[in-house]
Amino acid sequence: MKRNLRGKKAGDTIAQVVIWTILAVSLIIFSVPFLFMITNSFEQFSFVLPYPPKLIPTQLDFSAYKYVLSQPFFPTAVKNSVINTSITVVLSVFISTLSAYGFARIEFPGRETLFKIYLFTLMVPSFLNIIPQFIILKGIHIPGTDMNLIGTRAGLILVYVATNVCGHTFFLRNFFRGLPDALSESVIVDGGGHGAIFFKVMLPLSKPAIGTMSIFALQGFWEEYFTAKVLVGANESMMTLPLLLQRLHGQYATRWEWVFAASILALIPVVTLFILFQKKMVIGGLTQGSVKE
Amino acid sequence: MIALRHSLMEPTNLEHSGKGKHVQRNAVSKRKWKKGVKGWLAALPFVLPGLILVGLFVLYPMLFTIRISLSNYRIVQGQIDFVGLKNYINILTDASGRFWYAYRNNFLYALVTVPLILFGGMVFAYLINNLKRGRTMFKVGFYLPVITSWVIVSLVFTYMFNNSDRGLINYILVDKLHILNDYVPWLLREWSGNAAIWLMGAWKNIGWAMLIFLAALQSIPRDLYEAADLDGAGIWGKFRHITIACLKPTAYYVLVNMIIGSFNVFIQVMLLTEGNPNGRTSVLQYLLYDKAFGQFQFGEASAIGLISAVTIVILTTLLNRMLKLDTVEKGGADA
């Protein structure tokens, strides 16, 4: 019996080593693009690309980072990305949480049909709507000026929030439905209405789900390129980080160290956020109920 | 079912009461109506903000796109003239066949990357889940490409696939390993350009599938495995009957998401190949972008968008039906 146990333990260790090796080798192959990016951000390019291409850094030259940080457009892009992303995430998560509660806990005629329409919009590629969205924003005039919402932060955020309501509502509705009824009943007994149930029971209980969704949303908005390019691309003061990276690449075809340094700077916030919160994220809820609909 | 029978019986009860039938029915519908209004009044504060935004920026645009696709739309003059199916015919019969190449490439992208993402994500998740140490490191490591923006990874891949000896891929394959004799202009040729786009797509999304599968694996109850142990099931048996069975809904979720994603491919094409040579590496969204914002052909661009939307809806419905059939059969067998 004892020998058997020891044998099993040894087998376990070997299995662990094998798994570890497979994963480590895969991860190294996976990391090649990142290694390449990091290494070349420490280089000094001129008009020709260096030969041979380097994968492992041989020097730590931060001049590319200094150059990018000293450019006047970099702070603008960071500022815009931070403001756009945070306002969008807060608004879209708040509005979707409200909607999700309505769809999960309040009965009203046409609820299922309306929810099916929301679901349907998730299947339609988001870029399909970009032309009408552009036209609608063009038609909304800012009072007191002859300007419209094209090229403005407000316009971009409106479209960002609107296009994410359906998905977020879907995700949170499933979560709300899974919460026990007993708690909200106790609020009703105390004379509270839906508002009280929402703020006192649902919000505190769904913090992990809302947090997880916010992080995913934040990553998405932080890297969003297409909508920003179409809606605010012509206005330089509204430039976001993805737009800036693309422009850096377009303007200086061979100065890869600047492009890569800027890319790494843009990456740091989202990666940090993910590392900090990955243990607290509840991803399981994401897929629940997606099949049964 | 009981509720349904109940409501079916109600009218017959009313008929017995003869004279009062009409009045009572009126009262019932009035009560129903009142209840409906009450429900809406309670729901509005919650649902309305989202509804306004979705209506204005998602649903209305969808209808508007249909109209544009049937019109000759000049945005500057604000003129919109109905032209019937002309835009659709123009796209489908274009002599260069650009639409069909783009359409083909979207399907090929799905066909190549989705299995890789599903399989890769599942394998990595399974291995990481069985790991005792270093889980976080691998989880974050494989997820890194997912967080990195498409613009950044596209730029990195452009450089790696550079057509001279300065690109990493050419350097390794020609100068180091001597597998190829000549430097390949990867991004300028039809199949190598497509392959680069596929490779990047799979590389970027495997981590996402891994994260979703990992969560699903962790939610499988331990008792299932313990029960199987008692029944004397082997490792393979447990893997097949418990792990795979429990991962099915998740796999379906990943599958549908990735197929929809395959029709959203855009940035990688714009930055890697620009659809060259002659649109052979193009995809629908890039074609739409080019038609709308490069040539200002909004009618044709909208028609392209609608064709791809209809394709996705058909694909998802088919998948849904296939899966539902599966569950219905199982439910029937159990009963």
Interface residues (C-beta under 8 A of the other chain):
Chain A: A15 Q16 I19 W20 I22 L23 S26 L27 F30 S31 V32 P33 F34 F36 M37 N40 V48 L49 P50 Y51 P52 P53 L55 I95 S96 L98 S99 Y101 G102 F103 I106 E107 F108 P109 R111 L114 I117 Y118 F120 T121 M123 V124 P125 S126 F127 L128 N129 I130 I131 P132 Q133 I135 I136 L158 V159 V161 A162 T163 V165 C166 T169 G193 H194 G195 F198 Q219 W222 E223 Y225 F226 V230 L241 P242 L245 Q246 H249 W256 V259 F260 S263 A266 L267 V270 V271 F274 I275 Q278 K279 V282 I283 G284 L286 T287 S290 V291
Chain B: G36 G39 W40 A42 A43 P45 F46 V47 P49 G50 L51 L53 V54 L56 F57 V58 L59 Y60 P61 M62 F64 T65 I68 I75 F124 L127 I128 N130 L131 K132 R133 G134 T136 F138 K139 V140 G141 F142 Y143 L144 P145 V146 I147 T148 S149 W150 V151 I152 V153 L155 V156 F157 T158 Y159 M160 N162 S164 D165 R166 G167 L168 Y171 D175 W203 L211 I212 L214 A215 A216 Q218 S219 P249 T250 Y252 Y253 V256 I260 F263 N264 F266 I267 L271 Q285 L288 Y289 A292 F293 F298 A301 S302 G305 L306 S308 A309 I312 V313 T316 L323 T327
